Amino acid sequence: MKMVRTLSLLGLILSWSSVIFAVNLHGYIQWNNLCPNYGALASAKVLLDAGKMSGRVTRNGNFSILDVPPGTYVLSVLSHDYSFDHVRIDVSPSEPLPEVRPYIFGTPLLMTTSVSLPYPIVLIPRHKNRYFSPRESFNLLGMFQSPMMMIMVLTGVMMLAMPYIMKQLDPETLDGLKGQQGKAASIEKSIQSGDPKGLSALLSAGEETKASMPVAKSNTGPSTLQQRKGGKANKRR
């Protein structure tokens, strides 16, 4: 029983000390061109440690958070349309006023900075929140920068220019191209129909045509060499 009483007394003493050394935080919203008045800001709340303690913003821009016990806190503004900077608040039992410092969200609270901000706390709207991105307009140049569109354009140009290119070729080259196209078409048909005999026949026919092509013989035979030697001897005489 004595232990319970002592613990309860210690709890009461600590709670009384926190109440005695508690501080009321005061500040205001500084209106600017981005947010000129309370009507633009609408309903907003000032939070300590993401809602551990909070206070409402009044129509004239003032706010208060009462009975803040000693400790280190992060002050932020909960607003639907505007974003504000985070502020670090240090409440010390030995100081009558809290210390206000800038704070970058995500950094540990153990790291302190020598830069101090004025008190009462001044909060300035930094930028307006945008929840909907504007619809992009039609961009003809951007469409032609697409790789697929460039391939389609080049293919169309080649199709249009092919008849003019074919007209410039000589008849022998045209006949050779037509023969190659016909052979390729027949090979494709045999592959699609699953006829290996036809494919092998086409390949063997191609090899036979290559073998049957006349080979230019060299004119430097023994008779021609003798004729050249005889001609040289006649010249010497």
C-alpha positions in Angstrom: 0.0 0.0 0.0 2.8 2.4 0.8 4.4 1.8 -2.6 1.1 2.5 -4.3 0.7 5.8 -2.4 4.2 6.9 -3.1 3.8 6.2 -6.8 0.5 8.0 -6.9 2.1 11.0 -5.1 5.0 11.0 -7.6 2.5 11.0 -10.5 0.6 13.9 -9.0 3.8 15.8 -8.4 4.9 15.3 -12.0 1.5 16.2 -13.4 1.4 19.4 -11.3 5.0 20.3 -12.4 4.0 19.8 -16.0 1.0 22.0 -15.5 3.0 24.6 -13.6 5.8 24.7 -16.3 3.3 24.4 -19.2 3.4 27.1 -21.9 0.7 28.6 -24.1 1.9 28.8 -27.7 0.7 31.7 -29.7 1.2 32.7 -33.3 -0.5 33.8 -36.5 -0.8 33.2 -40.2 0.9 35.9 -42.3 -1.4 36.5 -45.3 0.3 37.0 -48.7 -0.7 37.1 -52.4 -0.9 33.3 -52.5 -3.4 33.2 -49.5 -4.8 36.7 -48.9 -7.3 36.0 -46.2 -9.2 33.5 -44.1 -11.7 32.9 -46.9 -9.0 31.5 -49.1 -7.4 29.5 -46.3 -10.8 28.0 -45.2 -10.7 25.7 -42.2 -7.2 24.9 -40.9 -5.6 23.6 -37.7 -2.1 24.0 -36.2 -0.8 20.6 -34.9 2.0 19.6 -32.5 3.6 16.3 -33.3 1.0 15.4 -36.0 -2.0 15.9 -33.7 -0.7 15.3 -30.2 -2.0 18.8 -29.4 -3.7 21.2 -31.7 -5.4 24.6 -32.1 -7.8 26.2 -34.5 -6.9 29.2 -36.8 -9.3 32.1 -36.2 -10.6 34.4 -38.9 -7.9 37.0 -38.2 -5.2 34.3 -38.7 -4.3 33.9 -35.0 -3.9 30.5 -33.3 -3.2 29.3 -29.8 -2.2 25.9 -28.3 -2.7 25.9 -24.5 -0.9 24.1 -21.7 2.0 22.7 -23.7 4.3 20.8 -21.3 8.1 21.0 -21.5 9.6 19.1 -24.4 10.5 19.3 -28.1 7.8 19.4 -30.7 7.2 19.8 -34.4 4.6 22.3 -35.3 2.7 21.9 -38.6 -0.4 23.3 -40.3 -3.2 21.0 -41.5 -4.7 22.8 -44.5 -6.5 21.3 -47.5 -5.4 23.9 -50.1 -2.0 25.3 -48.8 1.3 24.1 -47.6 3.3 25.6 -44.8 6.8 25.1 -43.4 7.4 22.9 -40.4 8.7 24.6 -37.2 10.5 23.1 -34.2 9.3 24.2 -30.8 11.5 23.7 -27.7 9.6 24.3 -24.4 12.0 24.6 -21.4 10.8 24.8 -17.8 13.6 27.4 -17.1 12.6 29.7 -20.0 9.3 31.7 -20.0 9.1 31.7 -23.8 9.5 28.7 -26.1 12.3 28.6 -28.7 11.3 28.5 -32.3 13.6 27.1 -35.0 13.2 26.0 -38.6 12.7 22.3 -39.2 13.1 20.2 -42.3 10.6 17.4 -42.2 12.3 14.0 -41.7 15.4 15.1 -40.0 16.0 13.8 -36.4 15.1 16.2 -33.6 18.5 15.6 -31.9 20.1 17.8 -34.6 19.7 21.4 -33.6 20.4 24.6 -35.5 21.6 28.0 -34.3 19.0 29.8 -36.4 16.1 31.0 -34.4 12.7 32.4 -35.5 10.7 35.1 -33.9 8.0 34.5 -31.3 4.9 34.6 -31.5 5.2 32.0 -34.3 4.7 33.3 -37.8 3.6 30.9 -40.5 3.5 31.8 -44.2 1.7 29.9 -46.9 4.4 28.6 -49.3 2.5 27.1 -52.2 -1.0 26.0 -53.1 -1.8 22.3 -53.3 -2.9 21.0 -56.7 -4.8 17.8 -56.8 -5.7 17.7 -60.5 -3.2 18.2 -63.3 -4.4 20.2 -66.3 -5.2 18.2 -69.4 -2.4 18.3 -72.0 -3.3 19.9 -75.3 -2.7 18.3 -78.7 0.9 18.6 -79.8 1.6 17.8 -83.4 5.4 18.1 -83.1 5.4 15.8 -80.0 3.5 13.2 -82.0 6.1 13.1 -84.7 8.8 12.8 -82.1 7.5 9.3 -81.2 9.7 6.5 -82.6 6.7 4.5 -83.8 5.4 7.6 -85.7 8.9 8.1 -87.3 8.9 4.4 -88.4 5.5 4.8 -90.0 6.5 8.0 -91.8 9.6 6.4 -93.2 7.7 3.3 -94.3 5.2 5.5 -96.1 8.0 7.5 -97.8 9.6 4.3 -99.0 6.3 3.0 -100.4 5.8 6.2 -102.3 9.3 6.3 -103.6 9.6 2.6 -104.6 7.9 3.0 -108.1 10.2 5.8 -109.0 13.2 3.8 -107.9 12.0 0.8 -109.9 11.7 2.9 -113.0 15.3 3.9 -112.8 16.6 0.3 -112.8 17.7 -1.5 -116.0 15.6 -4.5 -117.3 18.2 -7.1 -116.2 18.2 -5.9 -112.6 14.4 -5.9 -112.6 14.2 -9.4 -113.9 16.7 -10.6 -111.2 14.6 -8.8 -108.5 11.4 -10.4 -109.8 13.0 -13.8 -109.8 14.3 -13.4 -106.2 10.8 -12.2 -105.1 9.1 -15.1 -106.7 11.6 -17.5 -105.1 11.1 -16.0 -101.7 7.3 -16.2 -102.1 7.5 -19.8 -103.1 9.8 -20.6 -100.1 7.4 -18.8 -97.8 4.4 -20.8 -99.2 6.2 -24.1 -98.8 7.1 -23.2 -95.2 3.5 -22.2 -94.4 2.1 -25.4 -96.0 4.7 -27.5 -94.2 6.1 -29.1 -97.4 9.8 -29.8 -96.8 10.1 -31.5 -100.2 9.1 -28.3 -102.0 11.5 -26.3 -99.9 14.4 -28.7 -100.6 13.6 -28.7 -104.3 13.7 -24.9 -104.4 17.0 -24.8 -102.5 18.5 -27.4 -104.8 17.2 -25.5 -107.9 19.0 -22.4 -106.6 22.2 -24.3 -106.2 21.9 -25.8 -109.7 21.4 -22.3 -111.2 24.5 -21.1 -109.5 26.5 -24.1 -110.7 25.2 -23.8 -114.3 26.3 -20.1 -114.5 29.2 -19.9 -117.1 32.6 -19.2 -115.6 34.9 -16.9 -117.4 37.9 -18.8 -118.6 41.3 -17.2 -118.5 42.8 -16.5 -121.9 46.3 -17.0 -120.7 46.7 -20.6 -122.0 49.8 -22.1 -123.6 48.9 -21.0 -127.1 48.4 -17.4 -126.2 51.7 -17.4 -124.3 53.5 -18.8 -127.4 51.8 -16.2 -129.6 53.0 -13.4 -127.2 56.5 -14.7 -127.2 56.5 -15.0 -131.0 55.3 -11.4 -131.3 58.1 -10.2 -129.0 60.7 -12.0 -131.1 59.4 -10.5 -134.3 59.6 -7.0 -132.8 63.3 -7.6 -131.8 64.1 -8.6 -135.3 
